[in-house]
Amino acid sequence: MSWSSREEAEEARERLAREIARRRAEGEPLHALTAPKSGHLCSRFWGRAWCRHLQDMTAYEGRLAPGRTCLRQGRVHDLTIQPGEVRAVVTDQTLHTTRLRIRPLKTETWSRLQQAAAASGPSLLDLLRGHLGEDLLHLLCDPDAGLFPRADEIRFDCDCTDHAEPCRHAAAVFYGVGLALDEHPEQLFVLRGTDPVHLLSEAARQSRAALGSDLPDTLVTDNLGALFGIDLDTDSRDPA
């Protein structure tokens, strides 16, 4: 690297540091997501299932790896998940506001998942122990008819000059969702505009009736994070 290139890089770092300091002084936390520097990006079932789903999206082939590197470098900040939207600030030579817009889950898809949960979902005792059951997990993670969004249901919005779909900043946020699901797997339901209680209530009601139990209907809502925070073995296709 030439002296001029080094000086320009140092000036860019200083400008970025000043901008981060200014925005923090104005009240933005700019809290960076912490990702492992190597090995699997996510460590739990839902995060790793999300990453595998991304890798299976051939529409984004070749665009995701730079985003994964960006995330590992700690450049994704203040990631928030709301119904139909993921928002974050990504640092590069400057700060970029990046959004993923995801369509709500189709009504017919959600109804089909609810019916399947009622027909083959876990028993009430399983729910109490935090087990969803293999059949229901398979349905929820189905790439075409489950909770994960398809490529045609996703739109990227970033204020950078890279107009690729997705740019590296959007790809970094895309993978950042996996880290978020590691900690709060119920946010997948928030993102898709659905309520996990509705998914499980009929299965729990049927189980309750079969057991002759008078347990309250709110039982399965007590700790959704623990209920969906399962930790199962996943296959080795996820190098992220």
Buried (B, 14 or more C-beta within 10 A) or exposed (E): EEEEEEEEEEEEEEEBEEBBEEBEEEEBEBEBBEBEEEEBBBEBBBBBBBBBBBBEBEEBEEBBBBBBBBBBEEBBBBBEBEEBBBBBBBBBEEBBBBBBEBBBBEEEBBEBBBEBBBEBBBBBEBBBEBBBBEBBBEBBBBEEBBBBBBEEBBBBBBEBEBEBBBBBBBBBBBBBBBBBBBEBBBBBBBBBBBBBBEBBBBBBBBBBEEEEEEEEEEBBBEEBEEBBBBEEEBEEEBEB
